[in-house]
Amino acid sequence: MAYENLLYEKNDGIAYVTFNRPKVLNALNRKTVEELHHALLHARDDAAVRVVILTGAGEKSFVAGADIGELAQQTPVNGKEFSLYGQTVFHLLETMGKPSICAINGFALGGGCELALSCTIRIASKTAKLGQPEVKLGILPGYGGSQRLARLCGKGVAHELCLTGEMITAEEAQRIGLVNHIYEPAELIPAAEAMAKKIIANAPLGVKYTMEAIERGVEMPQEEGLFLEATLFGLACATEDMREGTKAFLEKRPPQFRGK
């Protein structure tokens, strides 16, 4: 499918989703979120895709937030639906069973920061700026920012960023655990690709079950999370990939995983 606001490419097991509205710093409007929804479903259902890399077109911005012109027209009813739909799409990204790497190449504000929070792993350019500035517009995060930021970085950090609305640098984002690594701008996508290739080298079902254990287990009491982990471990033991992985290790050769 040809997208109006996204670029979608696939190469060597990696799907690249690039937000392509550089004139408005890749701001999210309804059309863009709908296209993202379609692209994520396509990546989820494509067996050739193992990892998704998300980034922004141009050098200034990943996603600079919501489209303010569209946002200004929201009514209470439409605003709730607008929020719920975005949450649904971002939840799909978080739970699609395939890892996503967010390569933050510039501004990641509002919905852009929330989108990054929904990804499995976040890396950033040294020029990146992140924040949740919704209070400056008289609103609050609507695509999960208040929830995921608190879970990832703690309530204190979430309160500070969401209540002040101030931007932080890539270095500060790394310090608080919001991003994993920082790179020079030219090194950002190669670094994302290198990380993706490390993931792709591993067993697809092992990766999927590991993500499920972390994503679902973190919301559970530890005892329930451990039970989930044991259940998924048992499932992994029934796979062809487990037999291939252990056999390859004993035979001192690279494994040939098939995702079965």
Beta strands, then each sheet from edge to edge (+ up, - down):
strand 1: 6-11
strand 2: 14-19
strand 3: 51-56
strand 4: 61-63
strand 5: 100-104
strand 6: 107-109
strand 7: 121-125
strand 8: 129-131
strand 9: 168-169
strand 10: 181-183
sheet 1: 1+ 2- 3- 5- 7- 10-
sheet 2: 4+ 6+ 8+ 9-
end
